[in-house]
């Protein structure tokens, strides 16, 4: 085994993966946007903020040396010699890793003294009062004091609010509170362990489905309900990626095994359903459970209850 001076080994250990690929193998490097990169060979290997992680294999590191050993299967000495040979011919040009984005600070609108207008509006869309009261008590729904909007709260796993969707009780307003983090969109986690996750495009659709479950004598609190905060049809030739709220939720609740998709009956909903199925179908039992009639789950519920569904509510579903 050849002897390599420790100082030389220390030098190659300073070469991060992004610098290595930019200097020696630029054709292998693919920009994934937002300062993040992947490799052409492994699109699940992500490089950001000076670190890399091969998500499909659950391995990662920082240096190019780690990469050559863990991904390319080189021995330690072979990887060191490879890097030394490259650096002699062309010294590496070190790149400065991008600074991490500033942490978002959620600015929730002040709460009204009561929730009468918000609850009356949601009940007019067929959602059961008991379901709404459960959300209020859990700190996931309230009425804002300024415009009397419905405020749907998304929290992290320990219950800290990280996201808020806003829906006007009069007119067509919808939006998000400043500082909202879409990774933590509105959800109703199961009370206790559950392997079942129901996915929706909006908070109102999730609450509508909870109402439908109650109508069938089923306990909606025994399954996970998650809003995706909207969906979109991915452009052609782009790498498919999970909605950020879904990816985060599956990390937080590793016991999930089955996923039912209750997405809208439109092109965006159908594209999102296919995208999620393609990405997760090998690891989870994924089923398409879009509403049998109507554009979305809330419209389906309203039709079942004989409520009038106007065009405004059909187009302005809250996230």
C-alpha positions in Angstrom: 0.0 0.0 0.0 1.6 3.3 -1.0 2.4 5.9 1.8 0.6 9.2 1.5 1.6 12.0 3.8 -1.1 13.0 6.3 -0.9 16.6 5.1 -1.9 15.5 1.6 -4.7 13.5 2.9 -5.8 16.5 4.9 -5.8 18.6 1.7 -8.1 16.2 -0.3 -10.5 16.0 2.7 -11.1 19.8 2.3 -12.5 19.3 -1.2 -16.3 19.4 -0.9 -18.5 17.5 -3.5 -19.8 20.6 -5.2 -16.3 21.9 -5.8 -15.2 18.5 -7.1 -18.0 18.2 -9.6 -17.7 21.8 -10.8 -14.0 21.5 -11.3 -13.5 17.9 -12.5 -16.9 16.5 -13.7 -19.2 19.5 -14.6 -21.3 17.3 -17.0 -22.4 15.2 -14.0 -23.7 18.3 -12.1 -27.4 19.3 -12.6 -28.9 22.4 -11.0 -32.1 21.7 -9.1 -32.9 25.3 -8.4 -32.7 27.4 -5.2 -28.9 26.8 -4.9 -29.5 23.0 -4.8 -27.9 20.5 -7.2 -28.3 16.8 -8.1 -26.2 14.5 -10.2 -27.1 13.3 -13.7 -26.6 9.7 -12.6 -28.5 9.9 -9.4 -31.3 12.5 -9.3 -32.0 11.7 -5.6 -28.5 12.7 -4.6 -28.9 16.3 -3.6 -26.1 18.8 -2.9 -26.8 22.0 -0.9 -25.2 24.2 1.7 -21.9 22.4 1.5 -23.4 18.9 2.2 -24.7 16.1 0.1 -27.3 13.4 0.7 -28.3 10.4 -1.4 -31.9 10.1 -0.3 -32.7 6.8 -2.0 -29.9 5.1 -0.1 -30.1 7.2 3.1 -26.4 8.1 3.0 -24.6 11.4 2.8 -21.6 13.5 3.7 -19.7 16.6 2.9 -16.5 15.9 1.0 -15.7 14.5 -2.4 -13.8 11.8 -0.6 -17.0 10.6 1.1 -18.7 10.7 -2.3 -16.1 8.6 -4.1 -16.1 6.0 -1.3 -19.8 5.8 -0.6 -21.3 6.3 -4.1 -18.5 5.0 -6.4 -17.3 2.2 -4.1 -13.7 3.2 -4.1 -11.4 2.2 -1.3 -10.1 5.1 0.9 -6.6 5.0 -0.6 -7.9 4.8 -4.2 -10.1 7.7 -3.6 -7.3 9.8 -2.0 -5.0 9.0 -4.9 -7.7 9.8 -7.4 -8.2 13.2 -5.9 -4.5 13.9 -5.6 -4.0 13.1 -9.2 -6.8 15.4 -10.3 -5.6 18.3 -8.1 -2.1 18.0 -9.4 -3.3 18.4 -13.0 -5.9 21.1 -12.1 -6.1 22.6 -8.6 -9.7 22.7 -7.4 -11.6 26.0 -7.5 -13.4 26.1 -4.2 -17.0 27.3 -4.4 -18.6 29.2 -1.6 -21.7 27.3 -0.5 -24.8 29.4 -0.6 -26.0 30.8 2.7 -29.1 29.0 4.0 -32.3 31.0 3.5 -33.4 33.0 6.5 -35.8 31.2 8.8 -39.4 32.2 8.1 -41.2 33.9 10.9 -45.0 33.2 10.8 -47.1 36.3 11.4 -50.6 35.1 12.4 -53.5 37.6 12.2 -55.0 38.5 15.6 -57.9 36.4 16.6 -61.5 37.6 16.9 -63.3 37.3 20.3 -65.3 34.5 18.8 -65.5 32.3 15.8 -69.1 32.7 14.8 -68.7 34.1 11.3 -66.0 31.6 10.3 -67.9 28.6 11.6 -71.1 29.8 10.0 -69.4 30.2 6.7 -67.8 26.7 6.8 -71.1 25.1 7.9 -72.7 26.8 4.9 -70.3 24.7 2.8 -71.6 21.5 4.5 -68.8 20.9 7.1 -70.1 19.4 10.3 -70.1 21.7 13.4 -68.4 19.0 15.6 -65.5 18.7 13.1 -65.0 22.5 13.2 -65.2 22.6 17.0 -62.5 19.9 17.1 -60.3 22.0 14.9 -60.8 25.1 17.1 -60.0 23.2 20.3 -56.9 21.7 18.7 -55.7 25.2 17.8 -55.9 24.6 14.0 -58.8 26.9 13.2 -59.9 30.4 14.3 -61.5 33.6 13.0 -59.3 36.7 12.4 -60.2 39.9 14.1 -59.4 42.2 11.2 -61.3 40.8 8.2 -63.1 37.8 9.9 -61.3 35.4 7.7 -61.1 31.7 8.4 -57.5 31.0 9.5 -56.4 27.3 9.0 -53.2 26.6 11.0 -50.5 24.1 10.0 -48.1 23.1 12.8 -44.9 21.1 13.1 -44.9 17.8 14.9 -44.6 19.4 18.3 -47.5 21.7 17.7 -45.7 25.0 16.9 -47.7 27.0 14.2 -45.6 27.2 11.0 -48.3 27.8 8.3 -51.6 29.6 8.0 -54.1 29.6 5.1 -56.7 32.4 5.0 -60.1 32.2 3.5 -62.6 35.1 3.4 -66.1 34.5 4.8 -67.4 37.0 2.3 -66.2 37.3 -1.3 -63.4 35.4 -3.0 -60.4 36.2 -0.9 -57.9 33.5 -0.2 -54.2 33.7 0.8 -51.5 32.7 3.3 -50.2 34.5 6.3 -46.8 36.2 6.0 -44.0 33.8 6.8 -46.0 30.6 6.1 -43.9 27.5 5.4 -45.7 25.2 2.9 -43.9 22.2 4.4 -46.3 22.5 7.3 -49.6 23.0 5.6 -52.9 22.3 7.3 -53.4 18.8 8.7 -55.3 16.7 11.2 -52.8 14.1 12.5 -54.3 10.8 13.6 -55.0 10.5 17.4 -52.7 7.5 18.1 -50.8 5.3 15.6 -52.2 5.1 12.1 -50.9 3.7 8.8 -53.5 5.6 6.8 -53.0 9.1 5.2 -55.7 11.0 3.2 -54.4 13.7 0.9 -56.4 16.8 -0.2 -55.7 20.0 -2.1 -57.2 22.3 0.5 -58.1 22.5 4.2 -61.8 22.8 3.3 -61.6 19.6 1.3 -59.9 17.8 4.3 -62.7 19.0 6.6 -65.3 18.1 4.1 -64.0 14.5 4.0 -63.9 14.3 7.7 -67.6 15.2 7.6 -68.3 12.5 5.0 -66.5 10.0 7.2 -68.7 10.9 10.1 -71.8 10.5 7.9 -70.7 6.9 7.3 -70.1 6.3 11.0 -66.3 6.3 10.7 -63.9 8.1 13.1 -61.8 10.6 11.1 -59.5 11.1 14.0 -58.1 7.5 13.5 -56.4 8.5 10.2 -54.1 11.3 9.0 -55.7 14.1 6.9 -53.3 16.4 5.1 -53.8 19.4 2.8 -51.1 19.9 0.2 -51.7 23.7 0.1 -52.6 23.4 -3.6 -51.2 21.4 -6.5 -49.9 22.2 -9.9 -49.2 20.2 -13.1 -45.5 19.7 -13.5 -43.9 20.9 -16.7 -42.6 18.4 -19.2 -39.1 17.1 -18.9 -38.7 18.2 -15.3 -37.7 15.8 -12.5 -40.8 14.8 -10.6 -40.7 15.9 -7.0 -43.1 15.3 -4.1 -45.1 18.2 -2.8 -43.0 19.6 0.1 -45.8 19.2 2.6 -46.2 15.5 1.8 -42.5 14.8 1.9 -42.2 16.4 5.3 -45.3 14.6 6.7 -44.0 11.2 5.7 -40.7 12.0 7.5 -42.6 13.0 10.6 -44.9 9.9 10.6 -42.9 6.9 9.4 -45.7 4.5 10.3 -47.8 5.5 7.3 -48.2 2.7 4.8 -51.3 3.6 2.8 -52.1 6.9 1.0 -55.5 7.8 -0.5 -55.5 10.7 -2.9 -58.7 12.8 -2.8 -57.5 15.4 -5.4 -59.6 17.6 -7.6 -61.2 16.3 -10.8 -59.3 18.6 -13.1 -56.0 18.5 -15.1 -53.8 19.7 -12.2 -55.4 17.2 -9.8 -54.9 14.3 -12.2 -51.3 15.3 -13.0 -50.5 15.5 -9.2 -52.2 12.1 -8.6 -50.0 10.5 -11.4 -46.9 12.3 -10.1 -47.4 11.1 -6.5 -48.3 7.6 -7.6 -45.1 7.3 -9.8 -42.9 8.5 -6.9 -44.4 6.6 -4.0 -46.1 3.6 -5.6 -43.2 1.2 -4.9 -43.0 2.1 -1.2 -46.7 2.8 -0.3 -50.1 1.5 -1.2 -51.3 4.6 -3.2 -55.0 4.8 -4.3 -56.8 7.4 -6.3 -59.9 8.3 -4.4 -60.9 11.5 -6.2 -64.6 12.5 -5.5 -67.1 10.5 -7.7 -69.0 13.6 -8.6 -68.2 17.3 -8.6 -64.9 19.2 -8.9 -63.6 18.5 -5.4 -64.5 16.9 -2.1 -66.4 20.0 -0.8 -68.5 20.1 -3.9 -69.2 16.4 -3.6 -70.3 17.0 0.1 -72.5 19.9 -0.8 -74.3 17.9 -3.5 -74.9 15.1 -1.1 -76.4 17.5 1.4 -78.5 19.3 -1.3 -76.6 22.6 -0.8 -76.2 25.1 -3.6 -72.6 25.1 -4.9 -71.9 28.5 -6.6 -69.1 29.1 -9.0 -67.2 31.3 -6.5 -66.8 28.5 -4.0 -65.8 26.0 -6.8 -63.0 28.2 -8.0 -61.7 29.7 -4.8 -61.0 26.6 -2.6 -58.8 27.5 0.4 -55.4 25.8 0.7 
